[in-house]
Amino acid sequence: MNYEISSFHLRPYLFKHRFYPFREYLKEHFPYKVHKIPLHAGFTCPNRDGRVAVGGCTYCINESFSPNVSGHSLPVREQIKRGKEFRRKRYGAEKFIAYFQSFTNTYADVDTLKSCYEEALSDRDVVGLSIGTRPDCIPDDVLGLIEGYTKKYHVWIEYGLQSIHDKTLSRINRGHDSRIFLDAIHRTKNTCINICVHVILGLPGETEGEMMETAEAVASLGIQGIKLHHLYVAKNTALAEEYFQGKVQTLDKDAYIKLAVSFLERIPSDVAVQRLVGDTQGNFLLSPVWNASKTEITDGITREFERRDTYQGLQCARSVSMIKHEISRSSKTVGEQEAEALRHHTINI
Ligand code: SF4
């Protein structure tokens, strides 16, 4: 069947950005300006301390991507206070999501986790929690604790997946396989917790086809958020050794932009994009050196969507069926809306 539809009037952010930015999601969910405050609560990681493995993921050096890890860690309350001040002044933020970012933020007993999360939630300007963790570190009692906060707060769990392919997970020493990831997702989906999944593009040994298989697997999960990163090689990692031995290559900027667009074309257009590119702090980066800001990469992604005349979800059956559903719900005005729409797409179903 051939449907001539315009989805831009139904999802205005698609017209502007061609994908669904997390800041648009936050605007839709809150009547005030909300920002995330990254926190280091002093946890470690079972993939580093020997419980699952030692050494961690081959690319991992938390100091390179978590600004709070270096040096002495302040109490969570103080990190929130400073994070609020900074984001108020710089971005005009009004309320905040406490983002437990560094290492594995469910790696402790329930009482320790409870006191840690509630230290953040005790700040009256904190309206939500976002908890970054590994899929093999979310036992049911911890999941139950986190779900308890959904009654009063906006709550996310961010799961590191990186790739759906077990051969890649093994090569980068993730210490879990895709089956464990899918089990965590399915148990979390039985709660009211929002789920964000982290993926890395350009992992060693992966073809473009395999990366798109990860996109298709993630698209089928019914999650609410995605973070995309490019693979980068940081000093003092196992990946750096492989890189110096010529076993690992990194992507150039344009190749990454193309991959990110192809990936997002497969992700439903109601999945908020929380990140579009990896981020390095300090002097850790070995490769790739792009000399481009995050804004430039983001703009490049929008331009590549425009060049292709596509948008997030265009190659995703779930997006197409959602758009059809919205059109049928708003059928009285669809004719007018379609006439006003700035862009049209023919989608073959
Ligand atoms: S799970 Fe996260 S913190 Fe642990 S080793 Fe891997 S990247 Fe590092």
Boltz pocket constraint, residues with backbone or C-beta under 6 A from the ligand:
constraints:
  - pocket:
      binder: B
      contacts: [[A, 45], [A, 46], [A, 47], [A, 48], [A, 55], [A, 56], [A, 57], [A, 60], [A, 61], [A, 62], [A, 102], [A, 103], [A, 104], [A, 134], [A, 160], [A, 173], [A, 174]]
      max_distance: 6.0
